[in-house]
Amino acid sequence: MLLVSALYFSRMVDLDDPVEHRARIDSIMEACARNNPRLGLTGALIIERGWFTQVLEGPRWAVTAMLARIAKDPRHTAMVIADMQELTERRYADRSMSFIDADTAPAELGRLPDLDVAPAETLRARVDAILASPVRVRVAAA
Ligand SMILES: Cc1cc2nc3c(=O)[nH]c(=O)nc-3n(C[C@H](O)[C@H](O)[C@H](O)COP(=O)(O)O)c2cc1C
């Protein structure tokens, strides 16, 4: 099975109402728990300063199909696929999706880089740094 890892970022919509915001995250995580295990998808989803960054890994066909589905989701906009690379092994094998609110991450992590110019490598390193930091990670059961 050919495995790939895709990385994209997108802008969240409707940030004003915290209750609505929470409900949206809940429903995205429920969809991850419902769909990702059977599609062989794993990864990490980060929100930071109103942006989503997601790494999705799994079979190439499944990652492609999920990206197409996510692209149509009205809860975000301006989606940019920054990278897709082949994998020999999964990086986030144990979780169908980890969710992190990086606005609660330690200040040492620094600011979200300028997404217009940040190379995929930088964004991937940031996902790993955030996951490794003492920030609360919420997991959609694998
Ligand atoms: C930023 C973002 C990331 C998402 N990630 C996933 C995902 O990894 N898996 C998933 O099934 N749905 C994900 N969704 C939700 C999908 O867009 C879609 O609503 C969902 O897959 C529909 O699932 P259902 O057909 O089971 O209701 C995501 C949505 C957003 C906005």
The ligand as an SDF file (V2000), in Angstrom:
LIG
                    3D

 31 33  0  0  0  0  0  0  0  0999 V2000
  -10.2320   21.5830    9.0720 C   0  0  0  0  0  0  0  0  0  0  0  0
  -11.0930   20.3640    8.8910 C   0  0  0  0  0  0  0  0  0  0  0  0
  -10.5340   19.0900    9.0110 C   0  0  0  0  0  0  0  0  0  0  0  0
  -11.3190   17.9420    8.8430 C   0  0  0  0  0  0  0  0  0  0  0  0
  -10.7440   16.7060    8.9540 N   0  0  0  0  0  0  0  0  0  0  0  0
  -11.5090   15.6020    8.7660 C   0  0  0  0  0  0  0  0  0  0  0  0
  -10.9400   14.2910    8.8430 C   0  0  0  0  0  0  0  0  0  0  0  0
   -9.7540   14.0860    9.0880 O   0  0  0  0  0  0  0  0  0  0  0  0
  -11.7940   13.2350    8.6590 N   0  0  0  0  0  0  0  0  0  0  0  0
  -13.1230   13.3820    8.4090 C   0  0  0  0  0  0  0  0  0  0  0  0
  -13.8210   12.3780    8.2400 O   0  0  0  0  0  0  0  0  0  0  0  0
  -13.6760   14.6080    8.3200 N   0  0  0  0  0  0  0  0  0  0  0  0
  -12.9100   15.7100    8.4920 C   0  0  0  0  0  0  0  0  0  0  0  0
  -13.4780   16.9500    8.4060 N   0  0  0  0  0  0  0  0  0  0  0  0
  -14.9340   17.0290    8.1890 C   0  0  0  0  0  0  0  0  0  0  0  0
  -15.2980   16.8250    6.7170 C   0  0  0  0  0  0  0  0  0  0  0  0
  -15.1620   18.0540    6.0450 O   0  0  0  0  0  0  0  0  0  0  0  0
  -16.7600   16.3260    6.5750 C   0  0  0  0  0  0  0  0  0  0  0  0
  -17.6240   17.2170    7.2450 O   0  0  0  0  0  0  0  0  0  0  0  0
  -16.9280   14.9550    7.2030 C   0  0  0  0  0  0  0  0  0  0  0  0
  -15.9380   14.0570    6.7420 O   0  0  0  0  0  0  0  0  0  0  0  0
  -18.3290   14.3940    6.8720 C   0  0  0  0  0  0  0  0  0  0  0  0
  -18.4610   13.1620    7.5230 O   0  0  0  0  0  0  0  0  0  0  0  0
  -19.8040   12.3190    7.4530 P   0  0  0  0  0  0  0  0  0  0  0  0
  -20.0640   12.0680    5.9870 O   0  0  0  0  0  0  0  0  0  0  0  0
  -19.4980   11.0810    8.2270 O   0  0  0  0  0  0  0  0  0  0  0  0
  -20.8580   13.1660    8.1280 O   0  0  0  0  0  0  0  0  0  0  0  0
  -12.6950   18.0960    8.5690 C   0  0  0  0  0  0  0  0  0  0  0  0
  -13.2350   19.3830    8.4420 C   0  0  0  0  0  0  0  0  0  0  0  0
  -12.4690   20.5080    8.6040 C   0  0  0  0  0  0  0  0  0  0  0  0
  -13.0810   21.8680    8.4730 C   0  0  0  0  0  0  0  0  0  0  0  0
  1  2  1  0
  2  3  1  0
  2 30  2  0
  3  4  2  0
  4  5  1  0
  4 28  1  0
  5  6  2  0
  6  7  1  0
  6 13  1  0
  7  8  2  0
  7  9  1  0
  9 10  1  0
 10 11  2  0
 10 12  1  0
 12 13  2  0
 13 14  1  0
 14 15  1  0
 14 28  1  0
 15 16  1  0
 16 17  1  0
 16 18  1  0
 18 19  1  0
 18 20  1  0
 20 21  1  0
 20 22  1  0
 22 23  1  0
 23 24  1  0
 24 25  2  0
 24 26  1  0
 24 27  1  0
 28 29  2  0
 29 30  1  0
 30 31  1  0
M  END
$$$$
